[in-house]
Amino acid sequence: MSTEKSKINPKDQKYAENWLPIKSILNGCIQTEDGYQVTGVKIQPKNIFIMDYDTQRNVIYNLRNLYNSLDYEFWIMVSGRPVDIHVYLSALQLMYNNVTTPVMKKLIMQDINKANMFMSKEVGVVDTEYFIIFKERRPEIIQKKIQNLVSGFATCGLTAKQTSNDDLRVLMEGFLNDNNRTEFGTVITE
């Protein structure tokens, strides 16, 4: 009997990606085997709760109108992407060293302490990203939907742009790997 473990060929592994009908990610779209393209827009987050009450109501009203005007199936997706804030902390430290007024020193030190608190947490610092994703076969309809979404979010005071290949890869990776960054496929066990 051999004590060597049998080696598993990575090509023989069963990955979730192999079960999905994805051909490629190209030009900001996930190309599927059945001819659909999955794409959408990435919406830049904005904290409306620091706005005055009337502005908040206006943004919410416009968002409700935008969502109610969409006459096709879509998905709202939220993704948390880890952020390294060491550069930000270094800049704060330099600023703290160059400031002479006690009030400014105190404010900068509060920011440094808050950043250190976030870094000490188990979750770490994440940048939350918001997406509206849809699927469509025809490129001209895709562009029309993208333009309508971008202008609709602009009416709400929000900035949106078409998803990039990287955005879609991050979404897929987050969905398949529980938001853990990996360099390999998601293994499915039987």
Salt bridges, closest charged atoms under 4 A:
ASP84 OD1 - HIS86 ND1 2.40
GLU129 OE2 - LYS42 NZ 3.02
GLU129 OE1 - ARG81 NE 3.45
GLU136 OE1 - LYS145 NZ 3.07
GLU140 OE2 - ARG138 NE 2.99
ASP166 OD2 - ARG81 NH1 3.59
ASP167 OD1 - LYS42 NZ 3.31
ASP167 OD1 - ARG81 NH2 3.94
GLU173 OE1 - ARG181 NH1 2.90
GLU190 OE2 - LYS14 NZ 1.99
